[in-house]
Amino acid sequence: MSSAAPEQAQTAGYAVAIGEALGIPNINLQAPRPELGETPTRLVVWDVLGLRDIHATAGGEMTFSQTERTGTDGITRVVIELTLTVHVAEVGQVEAVTDWEPTLVPGEEDKWRRELVAAAELAKPQPPLIEQLAAAAQTSRDIATTIGIGYGLNWKWRASERRCDDLWRRARKAGHSDAELSAAVLAPADS
């Protein structure tokens, strides 16, 4: 499957596909912010907690790199850039990026601890595809149960279903049989 050109990703249809895949409603209302390094297929997320939420919805591959950033105050800081790369079927590779400053700022201890835990969660290796599919299917069921009637209209449920579809395709391509995939999708994740 080929990736769309960046200018194509600017169309509302591609923005909606990206928003649904990443679990970000109304992303089509946000224009890329070039001053932050955003493009139609690369978006900056507010913090590590937001990136963790996207990862929980969309999966994807994480990379970490140390870099320096100069703030609006003119001070250069060492930060960890976290990049989540997600494949969106209609668009191709999409990146969600955030910086994490690993230094403790006085008065922000609780936020720092939450972000440290989130960064550690994101750094964990991904389980095998079949286990990811089972967990994603359980997430979809949980969302549907919580919402009840009309769950198919909910953006979180649609994002979770898109992830299930993507994991199914990837697992099939990796050689898993339809019977294995069906068993993973139908079995409760805790069994």
N, C-alpha and C positions, 0 to 999 in steps of 0.2 A: 504494500500500500504506500503510495507516495505522499509526501508531506505537501501541504499547501504553501504557496509563496507567502511571505510575510504580509504583502499588501492584500492578499485574499483573506488573511486571518482578520483583517480590520473590518470585514463585513459583519453585519449583525448576526448572521447565521453562525459564523465561526466563533464569534464572541460568546454566543449562547452555548455552543457546544463546549467551549472551554469552561465557561461558568458552571455548566451542569456537571462536567467531568470532575472539576475541582471542588464542587459543592459550594460555589460562590454565586448566590442569586444576584440577578441584576448586574452582572459584570459588564454587560453590553452598554450600560450607562456610564461606565468609567473609560475615559480615554487613556491610552498609554502616556506615561509621564517620562519623556526622554531625559529630563534632568536627573531622574533617579535610575536611568539605565533600562527603563522599561521599553518593550516593543510589544506588538500584538501577541507574541508567543512567549514573552518573559515578563512576569509581573513581580513586583516587590510586595512582600507581605509584612505586616506591621511588626510581628515579633515571632519568636520561636514557638510560642503557644499556638498562634495562628497557623504556622507551617505544620505543626503536629496535627491540627484539626484537618488540614487539607490532606495530609498523608493518611490519616485514618479513613478519610472518605475515598481518596483516589489511589492510594498506594503509591507506587513509583520508586525510583532509585535515588538515594541520598548521597550527596558528596559534601565534604567539608574542606575548607581551605582557609588558611590564615592570611590576612591581608591588613593593610592599613587604610584608615579612612580619616579624612579631615572634616571635622564637624563645622557647623556654622559659627562656632566660637573660635575657629582657627586652630584648635588643638588636634593634633594627629594621635589617633588611638589604634591599638592593635585589636582587631575583631576577628571572629570566626564567621566566614560566609557560609551559610547552609543553603544548598541548592537542591531542590526536589525536582526531578525530571519525570514527567508523566506523559505517557503516550495517549493522545486523544485521537480516536479513530478518524474523525473528519478533518483533522488539522495536522497531526504529526506530533513531534516532540514539543512540549510546553514546559517551561521552567517557572517554578515559584521560588523566590529567593528572599532570604532575610539575613541580617547581621546579628550576631550575638557578641556582646562585649563581656568577656569572661572575668572582668574585674567587679568586685563588690562595691556598689555605690551606696554611701551612707543613706539610710532612710528607705532603700529599695531592697532590703534583705529578702522579704517574702517573695517578691517578683523574681529576684535573682535565683532563689531556690527552685521555684516552679519552672523557670526556664532551664535551669541545670538539669532537672529531672526530665523535662521534655527533650532536651538535646541528647541525653543518654538514651531515651527511648528511641529516638530517631537513628541513633548510631548502631542499634542492634541489627544483626544480620536478618534478612528476610527469611521466613520459613519457606519450605517447598511450595510450589504453585498450588498443588492440590489442597494444602492446608490453608493457604491464603484464600482460595476459592470457598472453602467451607466456612471460614470466618466471615468473608464478605457476604455470603448467602445468609448467614445467621444475622448479620447486621441489618440486612434488608428486611428479614422477617421481624426483627425487633422494632425497627422503625414503623413498619406496617401495623404491627400490634399496638404500638403506642398511639399512632394517629387514628387508626380505625378507618371508617368509611372515608373514601377520598384520598387515601394514602398515595395513590398514583399521581396525584397532582402536586405532591410535596417535593421540593427541590432536593432535600436530603435523600429521600427514597430514590428519586431518579438518578442521583449521583451514585448511590450504592448499587443500583441495578446496572449502570454503565460499567462500574468496576467489575461486577460479576461477569458481564458479557466479555470484557477485555481479558479477565483471568481465564475464562473458559476457552477463548480463542488461543491464548498463549499456552495453556496446558495441553490443549489438543495438538497444537503445533509441536510441543515438546514430546509428544508420543503417548499421552494418556488416552485411554479409551473413553467412549461415550458412557459406558457403564460406570467407570471410575468417577467420571465427572458428575454424573447424575447422583451417584451415591454420596459424593462430597456435598453437593448442593442440597440434597434432601435430608441428610443426617444432621441432627442438632450438633452444634460445634462442641458441646461439652460431653459428648458421648465417646 
